[in-house]
């Protein structure tokens, strides 16, 4: 009995390994045969050509017969070709077969994609398209409002407003529609958001007081895309540079203890010519190779160790007005103050409610900063993009009108701008200060840490005369 069980387990394990290899090498065939099976099986099952499945005893079904029947589907559609080209053109239509590969834009950003394959991806197709006949794919306005309302309702605390006030607010967004039509739009919006995986029904574990809630996958994707910690650390590093240069230091050393935020700030400052990097103690390796040794993986690690210093240029700008710095340019300080004092957008076209607001337009500062961060990081890492392209990249956490609101808000502040006339907007020099500047304007500063009270050796705090 035990040997028989081991044989079954071994066969299952071999079958799993074989399926992985087969799926990798014959994916297009598997996809095509799956579609054929879905269409043919339903027709054959309805006509009684295939024995019915006993769901109370699934293992007793004749699966071998079903497998043999499925393998014949590929042969059933094969036909004898005509003997001449003219007869072929009269009877059939020849179309080019499109292979279902992953889109090259997604493959380009795969972490394991090689440089050579990225070159192939970038030249896979002409990066141009005819402007004639491009359809307008803007969604229905009422449907956009209904979906935005449902998303906003999922994040509105249930105890904040009465049910009658919420219902009246919803109806006011559709002034030309009857209550029956409004209800139909809301049901269609909920259904579409469910199919997109944006919302789910609330349960006892995830109850928010509403019938619907955001899918945890959406919240996790938002946290991952926002990368807010980078913005905070980038601004903190900029403050350290300001303090060092204002105190008269000529250069600031780059230590081994770095983080992503520090590197983000340093790359942007250097790219804009505000600082330059000096290296010292760098080993001399001609043409990047040692004579007789052309495998860099075998190089000693001492080649990777040398000193880096950050040196300010004449165009360096301080984050705030620094004392003791003559003829100081306040362009960055003015921009920072402008961003800090500019409120977030609270209403989309035709009254659509963005997800960082509740149903009455009150801003949730933390959620607004997450969406702002996600859009800015996407534009900074992937280049200039239209709002619909940003939505496709961040799918399913944001809607098109929400991306447009954020990009218009950032564009009005000079954080985004088209590099060429008619092109999509791209981030400008100081895009990475926006999130923390907005945080200072929307959120109160954290309270200072309380000083620890003195205590006796027993641990009891001192009181009254004992403190003296």
C-alpha positions as CSV (number, residue, x, y, z in Angstrom):
1,X,0.0,0.0,0.0
2,X,2.8,2.4,0.9
3,X,4.7,1.6,-2.3
4,X,1.5,2.4,-4.3
5,X,1.1,5.7,-2.5
6,X,4.7,6.6,-3.2
7,X,4.2,5.8,-6.9
8,X,1.1,8.0,-7.1
9,X,2.9,10.9,-5.4
10,X,5.9,10.4,-7.7
11,X,3.7,10.5,-10.8
12,X,1.9,13.7,-9.5
13,X,5.2,15.4,-8.9
14,X,6.5,14.4,-12.3
15,X,3.3,15.7,-13.9
16,X,3.7,19.0,-12.1
17,X,7.2,19.4,-13.4
18,X,6.2,18.4,-16.9
19,X,3.3,20.9,-16.8
20,X,5.7,23.8,-15.8
21,X,8.0,23.0,-18.7
22,X,5.1,22.5,-21.2
23,X,3.4,25.8,-20.2
24,X,6.7,27.6,-20.7
25,X,7.4,26.1,-24.2
26,X,3.8,25.8,-25.5
27,X,1.9,28.6,-23.9
28,X,0.2,29.8,-27.1
29,X,-1.0,26.3,-27.9
30,X,-2.4,25.8,-24.4
31,X,-4.2,29.2,-24.6
32,X,-5.7,28.3,-28.0
33,X,-6.7,24.8,-27.0
34,X,-8.3,26.2,-23.8
35,X,-10.5,28.5,-25.7
36,X,-11.5,25.7,-28.1
37,X,-12.4,23.5,-25.2
38,X,-14.5,26.1,-23.4
39,X,-16.6,26.6,-26.5
40,X,-16.9,22.9,-27.6
41,X,-17.4,21.4,-24.1
42,X,-20.5,23.5,-23.4
43,X,-22.1,22.5,-26.7
44,X,-21.2,18.8,-26.3
45,X,-22.4,18.7,-22.7
46,X,-25.7,20.3,-23.6
47,X,-26.3,17.8,-26.5
48,X,-25.4,14.8,-24.3
49,X,-22.3,13.9,-26.3
50,X,-20.3,13.9,-23.1
51,X,-21.4,12.0,-20.0
52,X,-22.6,14.3,-17.2
53,X,-20.3,14.9,-14.2
54,X,-21.4,13.5,-10.8
55,X,-20.3,16.3,-8.5
56,X,-20.9,14.0,-5.5
57,X,-18.3,11.6,-6.8
58,X,-16.0,13.5,-9.0
59,X,-13.2,10.9,-8.9
60,X,-15.4,8.3,-10.5
61,X,-15.8,10.3,-13.7
62,X,-14.2,8.9,-16.8
63,X,-11.6,11.6,-17.1
64,X,-9.5,9.6,-19.6
65,X,-12.3,9.7,-22.1
66,X,-12.7,13.5,-21.7
67,X,-9.0,14.0,-22.2
68,X,-9.0,11.9,-25.4
69,X,-12.1,13.9,-26.6
70,X,-10.2,17.2,-25.9
71,X,-7.1,16.2,-27.8
72,X,-9.2,15.6,-30.9
73,X,-10.5,19.3,-30.9
74,X,-7.2,20.5,-32.4
75,X,-7.7,17.9,-35.2
76,X,-11.4,18.7,-35.8
77,X,-10.7,22.2,-37.1
78,X,-8.0,21.1,-39.6
79,X,-9.2,21.2,-43.2
80,X,-7.6,20.1,-46.5
81,X,-6.2,23.1,-48.3
82,X,-7.3,23.7,-51.9
83,X,-4.9,22.7,-54.6
84,X,-4.5,26.3,-56.1
85,X,-3.9,29.7,-54.7
86,X,-7.0,31.1,-56.5
87,X,-9.2,28.4,-54.8
88,X,-7.7,29.2,-51.5
89,X,-8.4,33.0,-51.8
90,X,-12.1,32.2,-52.8
91,X,-12.8,29.9,-49.8
92,X,-10.8,31.2,-46.9
93,X,-9.4,34.5,-45.5
94,X,-5.7,34.4,-44.5
95,X,-4.8,36.6,-41.5
96,X,-1.5,37.0,-39.7
97,X,-1.4,35.1,-36.4
98,X,-0.6,37.3,-33.5
99,X,1.4,35.6,-30.7
100,X,0.2,36.5,-27.2
101,X,3.5,37.6,-25.7
102,X,3.7,40.0,-22.8
103,X,3.6,43.7,-23.9
104,X,7.1,44.9,-24.5
105,X,6.5,48.0,-22.2
106,X,5.9,45.6,-19.3
107,X,8.8,43.3,-20.2
108,X,11.1,46.3,-20.3
109,X,10.7,47.0,-16.6
110,X,11.0,43.4,-15.5
111,X,13.7,43.2,-12.8
112,X,15.4,40.2,-14.5
113,X,15.3,41.7,-18.0
114,X,18.8,41.9,-19.5
115,X,20.2,45.1,-21.1
116,X,20.3,43.5,-24.6
117,X,16.6,42.4,-24.3
118,X,15.7,45.9,-23.2
119,X,17.3,47.2,-26.3
120,X,15.1,44.8,-28.3
121,X,12.1,45.9,-26.4
122,X,12.7,49.6,-27.0
123,X,13.1,49.0,-30.8
124,X,10.3,46.4,-31.0
125,X,7.9,48.8,-32.7
126,X,8.0,52.3,-34.0
127,X,7.3,54.8,-31.2
128,X,4.9,56.8,-33.3
129,X,1.2,56.6,-34.3
130,X,-1.0,58.3,-36.7
131,X,-3.2,61.0,-35.2
132,X,-5.9,60.4,-37.8
133,X,-8.9,58.4,-36.6
134,X,-8.0,58.1,-33.0
135,X,-11.3,57.3,-31.1
136,X,-12.3,59.3,-28.1
137,X,-12.4,56.7,-25.3
138,X,-13.5,58.9,-22.5
139,X,-16.0,57.0,-20.2
140,X,-19.6,58.0,-19.7
141,X,-19.8,61.0,-17.3
142,X,-22.6,59.6,-15.2
143,X,-20.7,56.3,-14.8
144,X,-17.5,58.1,-13.8
145,X,-19.4,60.0,-11.1
146,X,-21.1,56.8,-9.9
147,X,-17.8,55.0,-9.6
148,X,-16.0,57.9,-7.9
149,X,-18.9,58.2,-5.4
150,X,-18.7,54.5,-4.5
151,X,-14.9,54.7,-4.0
152,X,-15.2,57.8,-1.9
153,X,-18.0,56.3,0.2
154,X,-15.8,53.3,1.0
155,X,-13.4,55.6,2.8
156,X,-16.0,57.9,4.4
157,X,-16.4,57.1,8.2
158,X,-19.9,55.8,8.8
159,X,-20.4,57.8,12.0
160,X,-19.4,61.2,10.4
161,X,-22.7,61.9,8.4
162,X,-26.3,60.7,8.7
163,X,-27.7,58.3,6.1
164,X,-30.1,61.0,4.9
165,X,-27.4,63.5,4.4
166,X,-25.3,61.0,2.4
167,X,-28.3,60.1,0.2
168,X,-29.1,63.7,-0.4
169,X,-25.5,64.5,-1.4
170,X,-25.5,61.5,-3.8
171,X,-28.7,62.6,-5.5
172,X,-27.4,66.2,-5.9
173,X,-24.6,64.8,-8.2
174,X,-27.2,63.8,-10.7
175,X,-29.5,66.8,-11.0
176,X,-31.0,65.7,-14.3
177,X,-31.7,62.1,-13.4
178,X,-34.5,60.4,-11.6
179,X,-34.0,58.3,-8.5
180,X,-34.5,55.1,-10.5
181,X,-31.8,56.1,-13.0
182,X,-29.4,57.1,-10.2
183,X,-29.9,53.7,-8.6
184,X,-29.2,52.0,-11.9
185,X,-26.0,54.0,-12.4
186,X,-24.8,53.2,-8.9
187,X,-25.5,49.5,-9.3
188,X,-23.6,49.5,-12.6
189,X,-20.7,51.4,-11.0
190,X,-20.5,48.9,-8.2
191,X,-20.5,46.0,-10.6
192,X,-17.7,47.5,-12.7
193,X,-15.6,48.2,-9.6
194,X,-16.1,44.6,-8.4
195,X,-15.1,43.2,-11.8
196,X,-12.0,45.4,-11.8
197,X,-11.1,44.1,-8.3
198,X,-11.3,47.6,-6.7
199,X,-13.9,47.0,-4.1
200,X,-15.2,43.9,-2.1
201,X,-18.1,43.2,0.2
202,X,-17.4,44.0,3.8
203,X,-17.1,41.2,6.3
204,X,-16.9,41.0,10.0
205,X,-13.1,41.0,9.9
206,X,-12.8,44.0,7.5
207,X,-16.0,45.8,8.6
208,X,-15.9,49.6,8.0
209,X,-19.6,50.2,8.7
210,X,-20.3,50.2,5.0
211,X,-21.5,47.4,2.7
212,X,-18.5,47.8,0.4
213,X,-14.8,48.4,1.2
214,X,-11.6,48.8,-0.8
215,X,-10.0,45.5,-1.8
216,X,-6.8,44.9,0.2
217,X,-4.9,44.4,-3.0
218,X,-5.7,48.1,-3.9
219,X,-4.5,49.3,-0.6
220,X,-1.3,47.3,-0.8
221,X,-0.6,48.5,-4.3
222,X,-1.1,52.1,-3.2
223,X,1.4,51.7,-0.3
224,X,3.9,50.0,-2.6
225,X,3.6,52.7,-5.4
226,X,3.6,55.7,-3.1
227,X,7.1,55.1,-1.5
228,X,6.5,58.0,0.9
229,X,9.5,57.1,3.0
230,X,11.8,58.1,0.1
231,X,10.4,61.6,0.0
232,X,10.8,62.1,3.7
233,X,14.4,60.9,3.7
234,X,15.2,62.9,0.6
235,X,14.0,66.2,2.2
236,X,15.9,65.3,5.4
237,X,19.1,64.8,3.5
238,X,18.6,68.2,1.7
239,X,18.3,69.8,5.1
240,X,21.5,68.2,6.2
241,X,23.2,69.6,3.1
242,X,21.8,73.1,3.7
243,X,23.1,73.1,7.3
244,X,26.5,71.9,6.3
245,X,27.0,74.4,3.4
246,X,25.5,77.3,5.4
247,X,28.0,76.6,8.2
248,X,30.8,77.1,5.7
249,X,31.7,73.5,4.8
250,X,33.1,73.2,1.3
251,X,32.0,69.6,0.8
252,X,29.9,66.9,2.4
253,X,31.0,63.3,2.4
254,X,28.8,60.6,1.2
255,X,29.0,57.8,3.8
256,X,28.3,54.1,3.3
257,X,25.1,54.5,5.4
258,X,22.9,55.7,2.6
259,X,19.2,55.1,1.8
260,X,16.9,55.4,-1.3
261,X,15.7,58.8,-0.3
262,X,19.2,60.2,0.0
263,X,20.2,58.8,-3.4
264,X,17.0,60.2,-5.0
265,X,17.8,63.7,-3.7
266,X,21.5,63.4,-4.8
267,X,20.7,62.2,-8.3
268,X,18.2,65.1,-8.9
269,X,20.5,67.7,-7.4
270,X,23.4,66.5,-9.6
271,X,21.3,66.2,-12.7
272,X,20.2,69.8,-12.3
273,X,23.7,71.1,-11.7
274,X,23.1,72.2,-8.1
275,X,26.0,70.0,-6.9
276,X,28.7,67.8,-8.3
277,X,30.4,64.7,-7.0
278,X,34.1,64.6,-6.3
279,X,35.9,61.2,-6.1
280,X,39.2,60.6,-4.4
281,X,41.2,57.4,-3.8
282,X,39.5,55.7,-6.8
283,X,41.6,52.8,-8.1
284,X,42.9,53.2,-11.7
285,X,41.6,50.3,-13.8
286,X,42.4,51.1,-17.5
287,X,39.3,50.7,-19.7
288,X,37.5,49.0,-16.8
289,X,39.7,45.9,-17.1
290,X,42.8,44.5,-15.5
291,X,45.5,43.4,-17.9
292,X,44.9,39.7,-18.4
293,X,41.7,39.7,-16.3
294,X,38.5,40.5,-18.1
295,X,36.0,39.0,-15.7
296,X,34.8,41.8,-13.4
297,X,33.1,39.4,-11.0
298,X,36.6,38.2,-10.1
299,X,37.8,41.7,-9.2
300,X,38.9,42.3,-5.7
301,X,36.3,44.3,-3.7
302,X,38.9,47.0,-2.9
303,X,38.2,48.4,-6.4
304,X,34.7,49.3,-5.2
305,X,35.8,51.4,-2.3
306,X,36.7,55.1,-2.8
307,X,35.6,58.4,-1.3
308,X,32.7,60.5,-2.6
309,X,32.1,64.1,-1.6
310,X,29.2,66.4,-2.5
311,X,30.4,69.9,-3.5
312,X,27.8,72.7,-4.0
313,X,27.9,74.7,-7.3
314,X,27.3,78.4,-7.7
315,X,23.6,77.6,-8.5
316,X,23.0,75.7,-5.3
317,X,19.6,76.6,-3.7
318,X,18.7,76.4,0.0
319,X,15.5,74.8,1.1
320,X,14.9,77.7,3.4
321,X,16.4,81.2,3.8
322,X,19.7,80.4,5.5
323,X,21.4,82.9,7.9
324,X,24.8,84.1,6.9
325,X,24.5,83.3,3.2
326,X,24.9,86.5,1.1
327,X,22.9,87.2,-2.1
328,X,20.8,84.1,-1.5
329,X,18.4,83.0,-4.2
330,X,15.1,82.2,-2.6
331,X,13.5,80.5,-5.7
332,X,13.4,77.1,-3.9
333,X,12.1,78.5,-0.6
334,X,9.4,80.4,-2.5
335,X,8.4,77.3,-4.4
336,X,8.3,75.3,-1.2
337,X,6.1,77.8,0.5
338,X,3.8,77.9,-2.6
339,X,3.4,74.1,-2.6
340,X,2.8,74.1,1.2
341,X,0.0,76.6,1.0
342,X,-1.8,75.2,-2.1
343,X,-4.8,73.0,-1.1
344,X,-5.4,69.7,-2.8
345,X,-8.1,69.5,-5.5
346,X,-11.4,68.4,-4.1
347,X,-13.7,68.1,-7.1
348,X,-13.5,66.5,-10.5
349,X,-15.4,67.2,-13.7
350,X,-19.2,67.4,-13.2
351,X,-18.9,67.0,-9.5
352,X,-16.9,63.7,-9.5
353,X,-15.5,63.0,-6.0
354,X,-11.7,62.0,-5.8
355,X,-10.8,59.2,-3.6
356,X,-8.8,61.3,-1.2
357,X,-12.0,63.2,-0.2
358,X,-15.0,61.9,1.6
359,X,-18.4,62.2,0.0
360,X,-18.7,65.9,1.1
361,X,-15.3,66.9,-0.2
362,X,-13.3,66.9,3.1
363,X,-9.7,65.9,2.4
364,X,-8.0,63.0,4.0
365,X,-4.4,64.3,4.1
366,X,-2.7,61.0,4.4
367,X,-4.5,59.4,1.5
368,X,-4.0,62.5,-0.7
369,X,-0.2,62.4,0.0
370,X,-0.1,58.7,-1.0
371,X,-1.8,59.3,-4.3
372,X,0.3,62.4,-5.0
373,X,3.5,60.3,-4.2
374,X,2.4,57.4,-6.4
375,X,1.8,59.7,-9.5
376,X,5.0,61.6,-9.0
377,X,7.1,58.5,-8.6
378,X,5.6,56.9,-11.7
379,X,6.3,60.0,-13.8
380,X,9.8,60.3,-12.5
381,X,10.7,56.7,-13.0
382,X,9.0,56.1,-16.3
383,X,9.2,59.4,-18.1
384,X,6.5,61.7,-19.5
385,X,3.1,60.1,-19.6
386,X,-0.5,61.1,-20.2
387,X,-3.1,60.6,-17.5
388,X,-4.6,57.4,-19.0
389,X,-1.1,55.9,-19.2
390,X,-0.5,56.7,-15.5
391,X,-3.8,55.0,-14.7
392,X,-2.8,51.9,-16.8
393,X,0.6,51.8,-14.9
394,X,-1.0,52.2,-11.4
395,X,-4.1,50.0,-12.2
396,X,-6.4,49.6,-10.3
397,X,-5.7,52.2,-7.6
398,X,-6.6,55.4,-9.5
399,X,-9.1,56.7,-12.0
400,X,-8.4,58.8,-15.1
401,X,-10.0,62.0,-13.7
402,X,-8.0,61.6,-10.4
403,X,-4.7,61.4,-12.3
404,X,-5.7,64.4,-14.3
405,X,-6.5,66.4,-11.1
406,X,-3.1,65.5,-9.6
407,X,-1.2,66.3,-12.8
408,X,-3.0,69.6,-13.3
409,X,-2.4,70.5,-9.7
410,X,1.3,69.7,-10.0
411,X,1.5,71.5,-13.4
412,X,0.1,74.7,-12.0
413,X,2.9,74.7,-9.4
414,X,5.6,74.1,-11.9
415,X,6.3,70.6,-10.7
416,X,5.3,69.1,-14.1
417,X,5.8,70.4,-17.6
418,X,5.8,69.1,-21.2
419,X,9.4,69.0,-22.4
420,X,8.3,69.4,-26.0
421,X,5.2,71.2,-27.4
422,X,2.3,68.8,-27.6
423,X,4.1,66.1,-25.5
424,X,2.9,64.5,-22.3
425,X,4.1,66.2,-19.1
426,X,7.2,65.1,-17.2
427,X,8.6,66.0,-13.8
428,X,10.6,69.1,-13.3
429,X,13.6,69.8,-11.1
430,X,12.0,70.0,-7.6
431,X,9.3,67.4,-8.0
432,X,10.7,65.5,-5.0
433,X,10.0,68.2,-2.4
434,X,6.3,68.4,-3.1
435,X,5.1,65.6,-0.9
436,X,6.8,66.8,2.3
437,X,5.9,70.4,1.6
438,X,2.3,69.4,1.3
439,X,2.6,67.3,4.5
440,X,3.7,70.3,6.5
441,X,0.8,72.4,5.1
442,X,-1.9,69.7,5.8
443,X,-0.7,67.9,8.9
444,X,0.2,69.5,12.3
445,X,3.9,68.9,13.3
446,X,4.4,66.0,15.7
447,X,4.6,67.1,19.4
448,X,8.1,67.3,20.8
449,X,9.2,64.2,22.8
450,X,8.6,64.5,26.5
451,X,11.6,64.7,28.7
452,X,12.1,61.7,30.9
453,X,11.3,62.4,34.6
454,X,14.0,61.7,37.2
455,X,13.4,58.6,39.3
456,X,14.6,57.2,42.6
457,X,16.7,54.0,42.6
458,X,13.5,52.0,43.3
459,X,12.0,53.4,40.1
460,X,9.4,55.6,41.8
461,X,9.4,59.1,40.1
462,X,10.5,62.1,42.1
463,X,7.8,64.5,43.4
464,X,7.8,67.9,44.9
465,X,10.8,68.5,47.2
466,X,12.4,65.2,46.2
467,X,13.1,66.7,42.7
468,X,15.1,69.5,44.4
